[in-house]
Amino acid sequence: MEAVLGLLVISAGVSHGLETSCDARQNRSQCYGALGGTVYLQLVTDATRYDELSFWKGSTGAKTEILKMKKDKWVIKYTPIEDRLHFFINNGTLRLNNTRSTDSGEYLQETFNSGGVAQGTRGLQLFIKAPVSSPQLSSECLSHGEMKVSCSSEGDGSQYSWTLDGQTLRDTKASSDNETNTITLKKGLSGNLTCTVRNNISSDSISKRISPCPGVSVFVYFQLAEVFILLTVCLGSYCFYKKETYHHKEVSRVYAVSGGSWWDSDEGVNVLRGAMETN
């Protein structure tokens, strides 16, 4: 296994999410694992060189022994994770599957010779974090022809960067929850805009072809048009209401008795009383 300090490999796993590998042979190494994935920690170069090796969670105070190796045989001491843990003696690598946030923390490794004398102690800090999700872009034009573009993604400790036609844009402004990053583009800018989001576990990017926003005069025109349409609708509704009110008042029937007939002022029909009575 290739061994370098810190994060080594990030690859897509088939069934357990992301896989990460870390060289933990240096004291106070910092290693990262993807939440729900698999992390490989190389504790020593060759465990067969040691008569005894212990791996603990917690560096000070109360410690929990996770793994113990003695005379080329190893056993998992912490049973709650025994189905997720495996140790490779030949290259001194510990594998932890289906990682959980509770796996984060400080760890301690101790090695001993045949006489039980300690040969070395190393500390390790493990961080289990959620990888970034596929970013999404949204944009809106501002009143003076500027464009505000937001890039959103989920994940722990996400960091954002922007490029326009391959050139880095630095005037970005991140939100407080670190799940959204926003940039304001000056008037007239266009091209291929790319947002890249990354953390210690993974990275992803999204690109969008943008065109210049309309200037202020066009915005004013559309705003005035909207106001005009709104006023027209309101005025038309008011006139219709007044007309209907007046009409209902006028069409109320007025009966004027004249001899043996009555007059329908709405229909303009003279009806004989005798004919109505006959029907």
Secondary structure, 3 states (H helix, E strand, C coil): CCCCEEEEEEEECCCCCEEEEEECCCCCEEEEEECCCEEEEECCCCHHHCCEEEEEECCCCCCEEEEEEECCEEEECCHHHCCCEEEECCCCEEEECCCCHHHCEEEEEEEECCCCCEEEEEEEEEEEECCCCCCEEEEEECCCCCEEEEEECCCCCCEEEEEECCEEECCEEECCCCCEEEEEECCCCCEEEEEEEECCCCEEEEEEEECCCCCHHHHHHHHHHHHHHHHHHHHHHHHHHHHHHHHHHHCCCCCCCECCEEEECCCCEEEEHHHHHHC
